[in-house]
Amino acid sequence: MNADTTGPHVVVAGGGIAGLAAAHRLVLAGHRVTLLEAGPRLGGKLLAGEIAGAPVDLGAESLLARRPEAVDLARAVGLGDRLQAPGTTTASVWSRGALVPMPKGHVMGVPGDARAVEGLLSAEGVRRIGLDAELPPTELGEDTAIGAYVAARMGHEVVDRLVEPLLGGVYAGDAYRISMKAAVPALFAAARGHRTLTDAVRAVQRAGAAAP
């Protein structure tokens, strides 16, 4: 992709969503841009496909409308009329050969009550969540990987069966490496002010219930 501008010439390596967004921003800033992509298609992990004869998204299948950046970008590049709200407000998790309703009372898969995930997680996984109340507070610093933090507080099963599927579906990334501050800023802020992760989840839920 070459843009006919008079500014400096910038080469963007990679035609995934990050590269495309970077090229778009550079063009708007007046730079001449060349986008390089080694593969046969653009879009990176944003990819449609088919499973058992049904059309599905193999990469990220959604974006968070409450975060304006992706919505604004879609509109800026002329895709605003193709944005669609979810066709349902319910969700299920495929676990141990069956669909299990997504538990209520969670923030991006992080439960506020261990009892809510009974039947979805193993008995050991449910018990491990309860240990969050017995652990000393975790120092988060300026940021942390949400998967690593949740696993340390509540166990890996919560991450692998709940957090990873939800975050992977939105960000097309690895929950053990995704920034908690960027992906779930409200939970990150709450976790810095509460002794346990469970308390932080409940604080986010209370704030959401009080918001218009």
C-alpha positions as CSV (number, residue, x, y, z in Angstrom):
1,M,0.0,0.0,0.0
2,N,1.5,3.3,-1.1
3,A,-0.1,6.6,-0.1
4,D,0.6,9.6,-2.3
5,T,1.8,12.2,0.2
6,T,4.6,14.6,0.5
7,G,5.8,13.7,4.0
8,P,8.7,11.3,5.0
9,H,8.5,7.7,3.6
10,V,7.8,5.1,6.3
11,V,7.8,1.3,5.8
12,V,5.4,-0.7,7.9
13,A,6.3,-4.4,8.3
14,G,3.3,-6.6,8.7
15,G,-0.3,-6.3,7.5
16,G,-2.1,-7.4,10.6
17,I,-4.5,-5.2,12.4
18,A,-1.6,-3.5,14.2
19,G,0.3,-2.8,11.0
20,L,-2.8,-1.6,9.1
21,A,-3.8,0.7,12.0
22,A,-0.2,2.1,12.1
23,A,-0.2,2.7,8.4
24,H,-3.5,4.4,8.6
25,R,-2.4,6.7,11.3
26,L,0.9,7.5,9.5
27,V,-1.0,8.4,6.3
28,L,-3.3,10.7,8.3
29,A,-0.1,12.3,9.7
30,G,1.1,13.1,6.2
31,H,3.7,10.4,5.7
32,R,4.3,8.3,2.6
33,V,3.7,4.7,3.6
34,T,4.7,1.4,2.1
35,L,3.1,-1.6,3.8
36,L,4.9,-5.0,3.5
37,E,3.1,-8.3,4.1
38,A,4.8,-11.7,3.6
39,G,1.6,-13.7,3.5
40,P,-1.1,-13.9,0.8
41,R,-3.7,-11.9,2.8
42,L,-4.0,-8.9,5.1
43,G,-5.7,-8.9,8.5
44,G,-3.3,-11.0,10.5
45,K,-5.3,-13.0,13.1
46,L,-8.5,-11.4,11.9
47,L,-9.6,-14.4,9.9
48,A,-12.9,-16.0,8.9
49,G,-13.2,-19.8,8.3
50,E,-15.4,-22.8,8.7
51,I,-15.8,-25.5,11.4
52,A,-18.1,-28.5,10.8
53,G,-19.8,-26.6,7.9
54,A,-20.5,-23.5,10.0
55,P,-18.9,-20.1,9.2
56,V,-16.9,-18.9,12.2
57,D,-14.3,-16.3,13.1
58,L,-11.0,-18.1,13.6
59,G,-9.4,-15.0,15.0
60,A,-10.9,-12.3,17.2
61,E,-14.6,-12.4,16.6
62,S,-15.6,-9.2,18.4
63,L,-14.4,-5.9,19.9
64,L,-15.4,-4.1,23.1
65,A,-17.7,-1.3,22.1
66,R,-17.2,0.4,25.5
67,R,-13.6,1.1,24.3
68,P,-14.0,3.7,21.5
69,E,-10.7,3.1,19.7
70,A,-11.6,0.1,17.5
71,V,-15.1,1.5,16.8
72,D,-13.7,4.9,15.8
73,L,-11.0,3.2,13.5
74,A,-13.7,1.1,11.8
75,R,-15.7,4.2,11.0
76,A,-12.7,6.1,9.9
77,V,-11.8,3.6,7.2
78,G,-15.3,3.3,6.0
79,L,-16.5,0.2,7.8
80,G,-19.0,1.9,10.1
81,D,-22.0,0.5,8.3
82,R,-20.7,-3.0,8.8
83,L,-20.5,-2.9,12.6
84,Q,-23.1,-5.2,14.2
85,A,-24.1,-5.7,17.8
86,P,-24.1,-9.3,19.1
87,G,-27.0,-11.4,18.1
88,T,-27.4,-12.7,21.6
89,T,-26.6,-11.6,25.1
90,T,-25.9,-15.2,26.3
91,A,-22.7,-17.2,26.0
92,S,-21.6,-20.8,26.8
93,V,-18.3,-22.5,27.3
94,W,-17.5,-25.9,25.6
95,S,-16.1,-27.9,28.5
96,R,-15.6,-31.6,28.9
97,G,-17.7,-32.5,25.8
98,A,-20.7,-30.2,26.6
99,L,-21.8,-26.6,26.5
100,V,-21.9,-25.1,29.9
101,P,-23.6,-21.7,30.4
102,M,-21.1,-18.9,31.1
103,P,-21.2,-18.2,34.8
104,K,-22.6,-15.0,36.1
105,G,-20.8,-12.6,38.3
106,H,-17.5,-12.4,36.5
107,V,-15.3,-9.7,35.0
108,M,-13.8,-11.0,31.7
109,G,-13.9,-14.5,33.1
110,V,-12.5,-13.7,36.5
111,P,-15.2,-14.8,39.0
112,G,-16.3,-12.9,42.0
113,D,-17.6,-16.0,43.7
114,A,-16.1,-19.5,43.5
115,R,-19.6,-21.1,43.7
116,A,-20.5,-19.5,40.3
117,V,-18.1,-21.7,38.5
118,E,-19.1,-25.0,40.0
119,G,-19.8,-27.5,37.2
120,L,-17.5,-25.6,34.8
121,L,-14.3,-26.0,36.8
122,S,-13.1,-29.1,38.6
123,A,-13.5,-29.4,42.3
124,E,-9.9,-28.6,42.7
125,G,-10.2,-25.5,40.5
126,V,-13.1,-24.2,42.6
127,R,-11.2,-24.8,45.8
128,R,-8.2,-23.0,44.4
129,I,-10.2,-19.9,43.8
130,G,-11.0,-19.8,47.5
131,L,-7.3,-19.5,48.3
132,D,-7.3,-16.0,46.9
133,A,-8.7,-14.8,50.3
134,E,-5.8,-16.4,52.1
135,L,-2.9,-15.0,50.0
136,P,-1.1,-11.8,50.8
137,P,-1.8,-8.8,48.6
138,T,0.0,-8.8,45.2
139,E,2.0,-5.8,44.2
140,L,0.9,-5.0,40.6
141,G,3.3,-2.1,39.8
142,E,2.6,-0.2,36.6
143,D,1.1,-3.1,34.8
144,T,1.0,-6.9,34.8
145,A,-0.1,-9.8,32.5
146,I,-3.7,-10.6,33.4
147,G,-3.3,-14.3,32.9
148,A,-0.2,-14.6,35.1
149,Y,-1.8,-12.5,37.8
150,V,-5.2,-14.3,37.9
151,A,-3.4,-17.7,37.8
152,A,-1.3,-16.7,40.8
153,R,-4.4,-15.6,42.7
154,M,-7.0,-18.1,41.6
155,G,-5.2,-20.8,39.7
156,H,-4.5,-21.7,36.1
157,E,-7.8,-23.4,35.6
158,V,-9.7,-20.1,35.8
159,V,-7.4,-18.6,33.2
160,D,-7.4,-21.6,30.8
161,R,-11.2,-22.2,30.9
162,L,-12.6,-18.7,31.3
163,V,-10.2,-15.8,31.0
164,E,-8.2,-17.1,28.0
165,P,-11.3,-17.9,25.9
166,L,-12.9,-14.5,26.5
167,L,-9.7,-12.4,26.1
168,G,-8.5,-14.5,23.2
169,G,-11.8,-14.0,21.4
170,V,-11.5,-10.2,21.8
171,Y,-7.8,-9.6,21.5
172,A,-6.6,-12.7,19.6
173,G,-3.7,-13.0,22.0
174,D,-2.3,-15.0,24.9
175,A,-3.9,-14.1,28.2
176,Y,-0.7,-14.9,30.0
177,R,0.9,-12.0,28.1
178,I,-2.0,-9.6,27.6
179,S,-1.7,-6.3,29.6
180,M,-4.2,-6.2,32.4
181,K,-4.1,-2.4,32.4
182,A,-4.9,-2.2,28.7
183,A,-7.4,-5.1,28.5
184,V,-9.3,-4.8,31.7
185,P,-8.5,-1.3,33.1
186,A,-11.3,-1.2,35.6
187,L,-10.3,-4.5,37.2
188,F,-6.6,-3.4,37.2
189,A,-7.5,-0.2,39.1
190,A,-9.7,-2.1,41.5
191,A,-7.0,-4.8,42.1
192,R,-4.6,-2.1,43.1
193,G,-7.0,-0.9,45.8
194,H,-8.2,-4.2,47.3
195,R,-6.4,-6.9,49.2
196,T,-7.8,-9.8,47.1
197,L,-8.7,-10.3,43.5
198,T,-12.2,-11.5,44.5
199,D,-12.8,-8.2,46.3
200,A,-11.6,-6.3,43.2
201,V,-14.0,-8.2,40.9
202,R,-16.9,-7.5,43.2
203,A,-16.0,-3.8,43.4
204,V,-16.0,-3.6,39.5
205,Q,-19.4,-5.3,39.5
206,R,-20.8,-2.9,42.0
207,A,-19.5,0.0,40.0
208,G,-21.0,-1.4,36.8
209,A,-24.4,-1.9,38.5
210,A,-24.5,1.7,39.7
211,A,-23.5,3.1,36.3
212,P,-26.3,4.2,33.9
